[in-house]
Amino acid sequence: MFDLVIRGGTVIDGSGGAPRTADVAVKDGVIVSVEGKAGPATREVQADGALVTPGWVDIHTHYDGQATWDADLTPSSWHGVTTTVFGNCGVGFAPVKPGSEPYLINLMEGVEDIPEIVLSEGIDFRWESFPDFLNVLAETDRTMDIGAQVPHAALRFYCMGDRGSDHGSMPTEDEIKQMGLLLEEALGAGALGFSTSRTIKHKAADGRFTPSLTAREPELVGLAHAMKRAGRGIIQVNSDFEPGDFETLRAVAAESSRPLSVLLIQVDNAPDRWLDTRAGIRAANAAGQKVNGQVASRPIGILMGLETSVHPFMTHRTWRALADLTPEERYQRLQNDADLRDRLINERPDNGHTKWMDFAMTRACRLQEPLDYEPDLTNSISALAEREGVDPWAKALEMLMEQDGKAIMLYPFENYNAGNLDVIREMLLDPETVCGVADGGAHVGLICDSSSPTTLMTLWGRDRKRGEGIPLPHLVKKQTRDTALTYGLTDRGLLAPGMKADINVIDFDNLRALKPEVVYDMPAGGKRLIQRSSGYRHTFVSGIETLNNSELTGNRPGRLIRG
């Protein structure tokens, strides 16, 4: 008798093959058959009319801190994610010398918008080495499986001391050797890869650039040789890809004999540069290397509300005078005081934020259910204000006060240069890309893209109105088998005999990401944006149900993955 049979669903198995009707049978946490009619089971799930897919494998998150205090890793676990990988973009919390934790917290706060008080109160630094960090992570039973990477910044700071925080400071030969030995040790203990950042967007909260920004070839090659000695792990990179940078990274990956995965994003100041990077990826693969681009499923967009980290009025003296009020008290003051609203609209400070918002409102649109992640910019705040003959700032305030002050605006600032998602469709269709960039656990007051696996399916597989969609088998493969294999996780991401029983059963007609909301459930009462889902009938991790009708069951079969 099987432990579990999911009966009669439309199986999209993660291979990219055509959907088919089949029973999925599970024994001891492993899929044992995917065929027409399976025998009896201890538990049977009727999946008529539902999609049956592998669990989503999300390889680009920043749960490095949250994983130490949250066994569920929401919001990702609300969206059918059964495996997640963090330690991306060169930031993280191991290795760390006692007493040097504040710098790593400061860096994570700046790069990934996770407040210092949340991290300092939430993380109990019970480790020094990266293997120790993995051992601490392994102590907790979880809703999903997790994997971690070695962050370049932490490694550099550990070996170089305060000099390591300065990207312009070059390590000595002995320091490069020490970094290499520690990286090799971490990979041997189970780290899934090594990550680094070469983008000027990444700064510590104190304004310093990320330590790996301009790491020179000797340092990178020394780390590459360590990966070659270890014979395992992937190199993950976030870069601005200025001329020549991809070639440098490709050469480093070649020295390591390890795969390379880079973020592939369209930016406004160089909207065609991603094409050059993609050409480099193709050339590398044609030459026998293993390289892919991590792409998003929707525009990368800042969420703006009266309680989020960024909104139009945040630098106004009048707004700052309300800082000690609760969100409810601020809303009531705004609702009842017309003079206060008038000052916010008309007494705007002459600063960079105001100038930026003047532009941002030409793109920012109301985000309301059903959520529209491909907004028509003729409905932007500025466009609506012009049609109504009002000040855009007045329109923004009016909009943000809707829903008792809980309304949200979406400002799409990357992957949206043309005002549509055609560029993302091209990225998603490319065989040398995988789904990434969801950033779960990061930018907690600005962005909530951990729901991306859900909108990948709904936006591209069902709802897109401003252009062509993408077939579901392609989308499922992109978020399951392709992402799993990127990190060498050959036991998941596919519904086939012998594979780990990580499975989603989806009511596709009713699948959706719900409206983002601000909650105050982080350590020290810290705030974050969350986003729930509907339409996940069941999610199983190793054959154990973790999500039922889009609600967590409390079961925690997830474990630390060691490479």
N, C-alpha and C positions, 0 to 999 in steps of 0.2 A: 504493500500500500504506500502511496506517495504521501508526503507531508502536506503538500499543497498542489491543487490543480486550478489553474485559471482557464475557464471553459468558454469556448466559442467566441473569443474576441478577434478583432482584426489585428493580426500580428504585423507590426513593422519592426523587423528584428535588428536593425542597426547596421546591416550589411549594405544597405542601399537598394536591396532587391524589392520587388513588388510586394504590396500587402497581401496577406493570405489569411484565411480563417483557420485557426488551429487551437488546440489545447496546449497550455504550457504546464508541464509537470515538474515539481521540485521535490528533492529529497536531500536532507542534511545540508541545506543551504545552497545546493547546486542544482542547476537545471539539468534534468535527465532526459526530457523529450520535448519537442515542439512539433506536434503532428496532429492529425485529424481528430482522433478521439483517444484520450488517455483514460487509464483505469481509475479506480476509486482512490480517494485521498482523505486524510484526517480533516482537512478543510478544503472546501470547494468554493470558488468565487465565480459567479456567473458574470461573464463579460460581454454578453450579446450587445451589439451596438456600440461597444467601446473599443478604443485603441489600446493595444498592449505593446509597450515599448520597453527597451532597457531603461534603467534609471539614468538620469542625466549625470554626466561627468563634467564638473565645472573646474577647469584647471587654472583659473585666474581669480583668486580671492586674496583677501588680506585678513584672515581670521587669526593671525598669529597671536594677538592678545586675547581676543574673545574666546578662542578655543580653550584658554586656561580657566575660564569661569562659566562658560555656556556649553553644556553638552548637546544642545539642540541645534546650535548654529543657525538660528533664524536671522534673516528671512529665507535663506537658501532652502532649508528643510521644508518650508511651506510650498516649494515650487518643484517638487519631484527630484531634487538633487540627492543622489545617493553616494557620491564621491566628490570630495573637494580637495584642491591643492592650494596651499598658501605659501608665504615666503617669497612672493613675487616682487619684482621691481627693485631688488637690492636692499629692501628694508625688512627688519625683523628684530628678534630679541635674543639671539644666541649666535655665537658665543658672547658672553658678557662677563666682565670682571666685577666682583663685588664693589659697589660704590660708583660704577660707571653707567648704571641703568638710566639715570636722567637724560643722558645724551640720546640714547636709542629711543626713549619716549619722546623727546623733543623732535627728533627726526621723523618718527612715525606720525606725530601730531601734525607736523607741517606737510609732509608728503601725502598722507592719506586722510587728513582731516578727522582724526580721532582725538578728542580732547585729552589734555595732559591729566586732568583729575580722574578721568575714567580709567586711563591706563595705569596710573600710579596707584590708584585705589583697587583696581581690578586684578592686577597681575601680582602674584606671589612669586617673586623670582627665587625659585628653589633649585636653580641650575647655574652652572658656569659654562660648561662645554656644550656643543651642539648635541652630542650623544646623551648628555644629561637632560637636555630639553626634550628630546624624543622620549626618554624614559618617563618624564613627567606627563607628557601628552598621552602616553600609553596607559597611564593609570586609570583613565576615565572611560567608562562605557558611553557610547554616543549614538545619536540618531543616525549619523552617516559615517562612512569611512573618511579619514583625513590623511593627507600626506603633506610633508613640509620640505622646503628648500633652504639651502644655506644662503643668507643674504650677504652680498658683498660689503655693504656698509658696516655691518656688525663685525665681520671678519677683519676688515681693515682697521677699525677702531680698536679692536681687541689686541691686534698685533703692533699697531703703531702708536697707541695712546692718543693723546689730544691731537697730535699731528695727523692722525688718520681721518679726522673730521674735515680737514682742509683738502679739497680735491686737487689743489695745486701742489701739494706736498708729495714727493715721490718716496716710496718705500725703499729701504736698503735691500741688498741682496739677501741678507739674513731674514729680514721681515717678509720678503716675498717667499722665502723658503718656509718660514713658519706658517704663513697663510696657506701655502700649498699643503703642508702636512696636516693642518687642522681641517682643510676641506676634504682631503683624502680620508681622514678619520671619520668625518661626518657622513660622507658617502658610504663608507664601510658600515656605519651604524644604521643606515637606512634612509638618509636624506634622498629625496627624489631628484634633486638637481641643485644648480647654483644659479642665482639670479643677480643681475646688475642693472643699473640705471645710468643712462647717458642723455637725460633730457633736462633742460633748464626749467621745466615746469616743476621739478622736484626740489623743494627747499625745506630745510628744517623750520620749525616754528620761529626760531630766532633769525631767520633770513639767510642762513648759510646754504649754499648749494649742496646737493647730495654728494657724499664723499667720493663716489665712483664716477662722477661726471666726466672727468678727463683722464681716467686711469690710462697710463701709457702701456705700450706694447710689452715691455718686460714684465710688468705686473700681470697683465692679462695672459701672457704666454706661460708664466709660472703657474698660474691657476689652471690653465688648460692642461699642462703637463701632469698636474695632480689628478685631474679628471681622467686623463689617459691611464695613469697608473692604477686608479681605482677601477677603471673599466665599466663605469656605470654613471647614470645621471644625465640630465639634460641641461643645456645653458639657456636661460630665459633672459631676454633683454627688452627693456623699454628705452627707446632712443628717439631723438629728433631726426636722426639720419641726415645730418649735414653731409655735404659731398665727401665721399671717401670713408664714411663711418661704417657703412654696411660691409665694404670690402675688408676693413680691419676686423670686424666681428666674424666675418666668414673665414678669414685666415686663422683667427684664434680657434674657432670651432674645428677647423681642419687639423690644427695642432693637437686638439683634445681627442679627435676621433669620436666625438660625441654629437648628438643632434643639437640643433639650434632652433629656438622658437622666438620670434620677434613680434612685437605688437605692430599691427598694420592699421593705421588710422589716417583719415583725411583731416588735415588741419587747414584753417582758413588762410594762414599766411603763406602756405605753399600747397595749394590744393591738388597739384599733380605729383607731388613728391612720392606719394604712396605707390604710384605706378613705377617709379624708378626702383623703389625697394622691392616691389613685386618682381620686377625684371631680375633683380639680383637674386631673389629666392629661386626663381626658375633656372637661372644660370648655375647656381650652386647645386641644385638637384640634378641638373643635366650632367654635371661634372662628377656625380656620384656621392655628393654630400647629402645629409638628411636635414632639411631646413623647412620650416613652415611659418606662416604668418597667422597670428591670433587676431581674429576680427570680431567686431560687435554685431549684434543682430538688430540694432536700432541706433538712433543718434545718441551720442553722449551728451547728456543735457543736465543742466543745473535746475533743481527744483526750488522754486521760490515761494515762500509763504511767510506769514507774519511771525512764525516760530522757527523757521529754518535759519541756517547759518548766514545765508546771503539773501538779501531782498533789496528793493529799491531804496528804502528809507533807513537802512542800517547805520549810515554815517551822519544822519541828521542830528543836530543838537537837540531838537525837539523829541526825536525818538529816543535818544540816549537818556533823556530825563525820565523816561518811563521804564528804565532797565530794572528797577527793583520791584516792579509789579509782576504778578502772575500773568500768564497769557490771557486768562479770563478777565482779569482786571484791566489789562491793556485794551482788550477788545471793547469792554464796556465804556472805557474812557473815550475811545475813538468813536464809538456808536453815539455817545451822548454829547460830544463836544465838537460842534461844527468849527469853532475857531481853531481847535487843535488840528483837525483835518486840513483846514486851510493853510496853517503854517507848514505842515508836512509837505503839502503840494507846492507851495509858493516860496518858501524860504529854504531853497535847496542849496547845500554847500557847493562851492566852486572847487571841486576836487576830482581826482581820477575816477573814483567810484561813480560820481554823477555822470561824468562823460561816458564811462563805459555803459551805464544803464541807459543813457540816451540811445546808444546803439543796440543794446540787448533787447530793448522793448520793440525794436523793429522785427525781432524774431520770436520773442516770448509770447506764448499763447496760453489760454486757459486750459488746464488739464482736468477734464471731467469724464465721468463714465458714460459710455464705453470709452476707454482711454485711447487717445489718438497720438501715436508716436511718429506720425508723418503729417504734422500740421501744415495746413495751407497758410502761408505767411500773409495772405490777404486778410487773415483773421488775427494777425498779431495785435498786441496792445496798441502800438502806434497806428496801425491801419484802422482799427476800430475807432480810436480816438479821432483820427482825421475825418472819418465818415460821420461821426457824431458831433464834430466841431468842438471837441473838448481837449484839454491838456492831457498828453499821454500819462503823466504822473497822476492826474486825477482819475483817469481810467484804471490805472494799475491799483490805486488804493481802493477804488470801488470794487474791483474784482477780488482783491485779496481779502476784503471784508465779507465776501459771500460765505455761506455755510458757517455762520457764526465765527468768522475769522479763521476758518480752517481751510480755505480754498488754496489751491496750488497752481502756479504757473510753471510751464516747462520752457526753458531757454536752451534750444539745441545748439551747442557751440562747436561740436566736431562731428564729422561725417554728414554735414548738412550744408555744404557750401552752395549747392544748387537749389536748396529749398525743397529737396525731395530725397528719397532713399535709393535712387538708382545706383549710386556708387556702392552702397552696402550690398545691394543685390549682386552686383558684379563681384564683390569680394566673397560673398557667400557661395557663389557658384564656382569659384576657382578651386580646382582640385588640390592646390597646394596651400590651402588655408584650413584652419579649424576654428571653432567657436571659442572665444576668450573675452577678456576685457570686462567681465561682469563686475569685478571689484567688490564682491560680497565682503561685508565687514569694514569697508573703507568709505571715506567721504560721507560719514554717517549723517551729517547735517546738510548735505548738498545733493546727494545722488542716491538712488536706490535701484541700481541696475542688477541686483542679485535675482530679480524676477525675469531676467533676460531669457532663460530657457523656456519659460511660459510664453513670452511674447514672440520668441522665435517661431513657435508653432502657430500661434494665433494670427500674428501679423502677416507672416509669409505663407502660411499654409491655408489661410481661410479668409482674412479680413481686408487685405490690401485693396484699396480703391484707386490709388493714383498711379498704378503701374502693375506690371505682372508680378505674380507670386512665385513660389518655388514648390516643387512637389514634396510631399511629406516624407517619403523615404530618404530623400537627400538631406532634409533638415534633421531628421532623427539621427542619421549616420554622423552628421556634422557635430552633434552634441553628445554622442555616445562613443561609438567605436573609434572615430577619428581622434577625439580628445583623449580617450583612454590610451590608445597606442602612442600618442605623443609622449607620454610619460612611461611607456613600456609596461602598462598595466594590461597585460594580455588576457587576464582572466575575467574581464568585464566589458560592458558596452556592447554586448551582442547576445541575443536570445538564441542560444544553441546549446546542445548537450555538452556538459562539462564546464559551462560558464557559471560564474557566480550569479546567484538568483537575486539580482538587483533589478526590480521591475516596476514600471508604472502602468496602472490601468486608468485610462483617461476618458472621461465623458467629453469628447472633443467638441460637441455642439455647445456645451456650457463651459468650456475651458476659458479662463480669462485671468489676467492680473487685475486685482482690485486697486482702488485709488490709494496712492501713498498717503501716509499719515505720520505725524510726529508723536512719538511717545517718549516717556522719561523713565525707562527701565534699565538703563546702563548703571554700572557701579557709580556710586556717589550721586545718583539721581541724574546722570548724564542723559542727554536727549539723543535720539536718532530717528531717522526716517525708516519706516517699515512698510512692507507691501505684502498683503496676503493674496491668496488665490482662491479660485473656485474651479471645480471640474476634475480634480484628482480624486477619483473614487478610492484608489488604493495606491500606496507606495510600499514596496518591500525591499528590505536590505538583508541579504543572505537568507531570503525566504521568510523573514519576520516583518510583520506589518508595522510601519512607522507613521503612516499617514492614512487616515480614513475620512473620506469626504472632506478633504483639504484641512483636516484637523489632526494634530499630532496625537499619537496613541499613547505615548509615554514609554514605548518599547525602545531600547537603545542597544541594538546589535552592532552598531558601528565600532570600528577599531582603527588604530593607527596603522597605516600601510608603511612598511619598510621596503625600500628599493633593493 
